[in-house]
Amino acid sequence: MKNLLKHSARILSVGLLAGSTSIAALAEESVLVTKQGDIAPMCGTKPMVVGLSDGYGGETWRKTAVAELKDEVSRCKNLKRFMYTNANGDQQKANSDINSMVAQGVNVLVVFPDFGAAQIPAMRAATKAGVTVVPYLAKVPGNPGKDYAVNVTEDVYRMGTVWADWFGKNVKKGNVVFLGGAPGALSSQIFFDGFRTGIAKYPDLKLLENNFVVTNWTPVDAQKAVAGLIAKYPKIDGVATDYGVTALAAVKAFQQAHLPVPAIATNASNNELNCKYLSLKKAGTSFPYFSLDGTTSVIRFAGRRAVATYQGTPNSEPMMAFPFPYADSATGVDPKCDPSAPPDADFSSALSVEKLKAVFEQ
């Protein structure tokens, strides 16, 4: 555990000192995800049942986030029960899961709103029933206080501008593209808007597509999309993507086309991507690489906000969290790689090594 903590601390200090004034400035408006608050003063005295409603679980990232929330709220002695539901990509089940937890007496409910506005009616009904509902990570429409208590998110627009600044400082000149998720995905659109605004500051960088490239956040679709871009454009110098899975797919697409891998800037990297980068670096064929991570820990901010709201205790933390530089080839920050761990493992988590291993064994 000590080695992992040292690794995380070194990454944070190098990233903040060497990288970017922009990241330092972000901490004034959104809090760095590494600056976790203390839930103890927020726990209050009312007995509580805490739940997490997941729209799509199963992958290691989601399992890690569940473990982080459970780890956080378990520090409250008045926690009576922790509940978890996984809709497995079924929108109707996601809504019925919320209804079911309300019926089972949940008091504090964190929701991963995979289906966006379609989940508002269920969240509104839960709120009306007296449950403190906090959708997190993604920005959702709706009225705080009526449809849910508050919405805790990542500062995705600013993440897009930080990627743009990284390209501006390190790639400097050339063609770049942005890979998003599903068609119309709000989070991808906000990422893209920030990236497009940021890239506009660098006249020698050209954004090849006026919209984010759809990948559905799957490796197969992402690889096909990047192959299409390679066929369409003779030269691509940088790829920004809002998910490590699609970043890895982009790397593989360029390798399969027997082309040099361009600069990659991403979010929520994973073990396979980071191991591949380190392997190529060791072989002397690495690509410029930047990743903002710690995303599984955003749920802790949502958990603390939800508990404090339900208990009526103070919480002065910002409503947005900002991930930290976990990999940055420009400043010599290498990510962690463990070939024995799952390919989609996220070592930027705030969990202890022991608890992470327990997640991997599920």
C-alpha positions in Angstrom: 0.0 0.0 0.0 2.8 2.4 0.8 4.3 2.0 -2.6 0.9 2.8 -4.2 0.5 5.8 -2.0 4.0 7.0 -2.9 3.2 6.4 -6.6 0.0 8.5 -6.4 1.7 11.3 -4.4 4.6 11.5 -6.9 2.2 11.7 -9.8 0.2 14.4 -8.2 3.2 16.5 -7.2 4.9 16.2 -10.6 1.7 16.9 -12.5 0.9 20.0 -10.5 4.4 21.4 -10.4 5.4 20.7 -13.9 2.3 20.6 -15.9 -0.1 22.9 -15.8 -1.0 26.1 -14.4 -4.4 25.4 -15.9 -4.8 22.3 -13.6 -3.8 24.4 -10.6 -6.3 27.0 -11.5 -9.0 24.4 -11.8 -8.7 23.5 -8.1 -10.2 27.0 -7.3 -13.5 26.2 -9.1 -13.6 22.4 -8.8 -11.7 20.3 -6.3 -9.0 17.8 -7.2 -10.3 14.3 -6.7 -7.2 13.6 -4.5 -8.4 16.2 -2.0 -10.9 13.9 -0.3 -12.8 15.4 2.6 -13.6 13.8 6.0 -17.1 12.3 6.1 -17.0 11.9 9.9 -18.4 15.4 10.7 -21.1 14.8 8.0 -22.4 11.5 9.3 -24.9 13.0 11.7 -26.9 10.8 14.1 -29.9 9.6 12.1 -29.8 5.9 11.1 -29.5 5.6 7.4 -29.6 3.1 4.6 -27.4 4.1 1.6 -27.9 2.8 -1.9 -26.2 3.0 -5.3 -28.2 2.5 -8.5 -26.0 1.6 -11.4 -27.3 1.8 -15.0 -24.6 -0.6 -16.2 -22.3 -2.5 -13.8 -20.0 -5.4 -14.2 -16.8 -3.8 -15.5 -13.9 -3.3 -13.1 -14.3 0.5 -13.2 -17.9 0.2 -11.9 -17.0 -2.4 -9.3 -14.2 -0.1 -8.1 -16.6 2.8 -7.8 -19.1 0.7 -5.8 -16.3 -0.3 -3.4 -15.2 3.3 -3.0 -18.7 4.5 -2.1 -19.2 1.6 0.3 -15.8 2.3 1.8 -16.7 6.0 2.3 -20.1 5.6 3.9 -19.0 2.7 6.1 -17.1 5.2 8.1 -20.4 6.5 9.5 -21.4 4.4 12.5 -25.0 5.1 11.9 -25.0 3.3 8.5 -27.4 0.4 8.9 -27.3 -1.1 5.4 -25.6 -0.6 2.0 -27.6 -1.5 -1.1 -26.6 -1.9 -4.7 -28.5 -2.5 -7.9 -27.2 -3.0 -11.5 -29.6 -2.5 -14.4 -27.2 -4.1 -16.9 -27.9 -1.5 -19.5 -31.7 -1.8 -19.2 -33.4 1.6 -18.9 -36.6 0.2 -17.5 -34.8 -1.9 -14.9 -32.7 1.2 -13.9 -35.9 3.0 -13.0 -37.5 0.0 -11.3 -34.3 -0.4 -9.3 -34.7 3.1 -7.9 -38.4 2.4 -7.1 -37.5 -0.9 -5.4 -34.8 0.6 -3.2 -37.3 3.3 -2.1 -39.7 0.6 -1.2 -37.0 -1.2 0.8 -36.3 1.9 2.9 -33.3 3.6 1.3 -32.6 7.1 2.8 -29.6 8.1 0.7 -29.4 7.2 -2.9 -26.5 7.8 -5.3 -27.4 7.3 -8.9 -25.1 6.7 -11.9 -27.5 8.3 -14.5 -26.5 6.2 -17.6 -29.9 7.0 -19.2 -29.9 10.7 -18.5 -33.3 12.4 -18.6 -35.1 9.1 -18.8 -34.3 8.5 -15.2 -35.6 11.8 -13.9 -39.2 10.6 -13.2 -37.9 7.8 -11.0 -35.5 10.1 -9.2 -38.3 12.7 -8.7 -40.6 10.0 -7.2 -37.8 9.0 -4.8 -37.2 12.6 -3.9 -40.9 13.1 -3.3 -40.8 10.0 -1.0 -38.2 11.7 1.2 -35.1 10.0 -0.2 -32.0 12.2 -0.7 -31.1 11.4 -4.3 -27.7 12.5 -5.8 -27.0 11.6 -9.5 -23.2 11.8 -10.0 -20.4 11.9 -12.5 -22.5 12.9 -15.5 -24.5 16.2 -15.7 -28.3 15.5 -15.9 -31.2 17.8 -16.7 -33.8 18.5 -14.0 -34.4 20.7 -11.1 -32.3 20.3 -7.9 -34.6 20.1 -4.9 -37.4 18.7 -6.9 -36.0 16.0 -9.2 -33.0 15.2 -7.0 -31.1 16.9 -4.2 -28.0 17.9 -6.0 -25.9 16.7 -9.0 -22.2 16.0 -8.3 -20.1 15.8 -11.4 -16.7 15.8 -13.0 -15.6 19.1 -14.4 -15.6 17.7 -17.9 -15.6 21.0 -19.8 -12.4 22.0 -18.2 -10.9 18.6 -18.7 -11.4 19.1 -22.4 -9.6 22.5 -22.2 -6.7 20.9 -20.3 -6.3 18.2 -23.0 -6.2 21.0 -25.6 -3.5 22.8 -23.6 -1.5 19.7 -23.4 -1.7 19.2 -27.2 -0.8 22.9 -27.6 2.3 22.6 -25.5 3.5 19.2 -26.6 2.2 18.5 -30.1 2.1 22.2 -31.1 1.3 21.6 -34.8 -0.9 19.2 -36.7 -4.3 17.5 -37.0 -6.3 16.3 -34.0 -9.6 14.4 -33.5 -11.9 13.8 -30.5 -13.4 10.5 -29.8 -16.7 10.5 -27.8 -19.2 7.9 -26.8 -22.7 7.2 -27.9 -24.5 9.5 -30.4 -25.8 12.5 -28.6 -24.0 11.6 -25.3 -24.2 14.8 -23.2 -21.0 14.1 -21.4 -19.0 13.6 -24.6 -20.5 16.8 -26.0 -19.4 18.8 -23.0 -15.9 17.3 -23.2 -15.8 18.1 -26.9 -17.0 21.7 -26.4 -14.2 22.3 -23.9 -11.6 20.7 -26.2 -12.8 22.6 -29.2 -12.7 25.9 -27.3 -9.2 25.1 -26.0 -7.8 24.0 -29.4 -9.0 27.3 -30.9 -6.2 29.0 -28.9 -3.6 27.1 -31.0 -3.8 28.2 -34.7 -1.3 25.5 -35.7 -3.6 22.7 -34.4 -6.5 21.8 -36.7 -9.5 19.9 -35.4 -10.4 17.6 -38.2 -14.1 16.9 -37.3 -16.6 19.5 -36.1 -18.3 17.0 -33.8 -17.0 14.2 -31.5 -16.5 10.9 -33.3 -19.0 8.3 -32.1 -17.4 5.1 -30.6 -20.2 4.0 -28.2 -17.4 3.6 -25.7 -16.8 0.1 -27.0 -13.4 -1.2 -28.2 -14.8 -2.7 -31.4 -16.7 0.4 -32.5 -13.9 2.7 -31.5 -11.4 0.7 -33.5 -13.7 0.9 -36.5 -14.2 4.6 -36.1 -10.5 5.3 -35.9 -9.8 3.0 -38.9 -12.3 5.2 -40.8 -10.5 8.4 -39.7 -7.2 6.9 -40.8 -8.7 6.2 -44.2 -10.2 9.6 -44.5 -7.3 11.7 -43.3 -3.7 11.2 -44.5 -2.2 12.5 -41.3 -3.5 12.5 -37.7 -1.1 13.9 -35.0 -3.3 13.7 -31.9 -6.3 11.9 -30.6 -8.3 13.0 -27.5 -10.8 10.6 -26.0 -13.1 10.7 -23.0 -12.5 7.0 -22.0 -9.4 4.9 -21.7 -11.1 2.0 -23.5 -11.4 4.1 -26.7 -7.9 5.5 -26.3 -6.6 1.9 -26.2 -8.7 1.1 -29.3 -7.1 4.1 -31.1 -3.6 2.9 -30.3 -4.4 -0.6 -31.7 -6.0 0.9 -34.8 -2.9 2.8 -35.7 -0.7 -0.2 -35.0 -2.9 -2.4 -37.2 -2.5 0.2 -40.0 1.3 0.1 -39.5 1.3 3.8 -38.6 3.1 5.6 -35.7 0.7 6.0 -32.8 -0.1 9.8 -32.5 -0.3 11.7 -29.2 -3.0 10.4 -27.0 -4.9 12.4 -24.3 -7.5 10.6 -22.4 -9.5 10.2 -19.2 -10.1 7.1 -17.0 -7.2 5.1 -18.3 -6.9 1.4 -17.6 -4.3 -1.3 -16.8 -4.1 -2.6 -20.4 -3.6 0.8 -21.9 -0.9 1.8 -19.4 0.9 -1.5 -19.7 1.0 -1.1 -23.5 2.3 2.4 -23.1 5.1 1.3 -20.7 5.9 -1.6 -22.9 6.3 0.6 -26.0 8.3 3.1 -24.0 10.7 0.3 -22.9 11.1 -0.7 -26.6 11.8 2.9 -27.6 8.6 3.2 -29.7 6.2 5.0 -27.2 3.8 7.7 -28.1 3.1 11.0 -26.4 0.6 10.2 -23.6 -1.5 12.1 -21.1 -4.2 10.8 -18.9 -6.4 12.4 -16.2 -7.5 9.8 -13.6 -8.9 9.2 -10.2 -12.4 9.1 -11.7 -13.6 6.1 -9.6 -13.1 8.4 -6.5 -15.6 11.0 -7.7 -18.3 8.9 -6.1 -16.9 9.6 -2.7 -17.8 13.3 -3.2 -21.3 12.3 -4.2 -21.6 10.1 -1.1 -20.4 12.7 1.3 -22.8 15.3 -0.3 -25.7 12.9 -0.1 -25.0 12.0 3.5 -24.6 15.6 4.6 -27.8 16.6 2.8 -29.8 13.9 4.4 -28.3 14.4 7.9 -28.4 18.2 7.7 -24.7 18.5 8.4 -22.3 21.0 6.7 -20.4 20.1 3.6 -18.4 22.9 1.9 -16.9 20.8 -0.9 -17.4 22.0 -4.5 -20.0 20.3 -6.6 -17.5 19.3 -9.2 -14.4 17.2 -9.0 -11.3 17.3 -11.2 -9.1 14.2 -11.9 -5.3 14.3 -11.5 -2.5 13.7 -14.0 -1.9 10.0 -13.7 0.3 9.7 -16.9 2.2 12.5 -18.7 5.0 11.6 -21.0 5.9 15.3 -21.3 6.9 15.5 -17.6 8.1 11.9 -17.1 5.0 10.7 -15.1 4.5 7.0 -15.8 1.3 5.2 -14.9 1.1 2.0 -12.9 1.0 -1.3 -14.7 0.3 -4.8 -13.2 0.1 -7.6 -15.8 -1.5 -9.8 -13.2 -4.5 -7.5 -12.7 -7.6 -7.3 -15.0 -7.1 -5.3 -18.2 -9.6 -2.7 -17.2 -8.3 -2.3 -13.6 -7.9 1.3 -12.4 -5.0 1.8 -10.1 -5.7 5.5 -9.6 -8.4 4.6 -7.1 -8.4 5.9 -3.6 -8.9 2.3 -2.3 -6.1 0.5 -0.4 -4.2 -2.2 -2.3 -6.0 -4.8 -0.2 -9.5 -3.5 -1.1 -8.5 -3.1 -4.8 -7.4 -6.8 -4.9 -10.8 -7.7 -3.4 -12.5 -5.8 -6.3 -10.3 -7.7 -8.8 -11.3 -11.0 -7.3 -15.0 -10.4 -7.8 
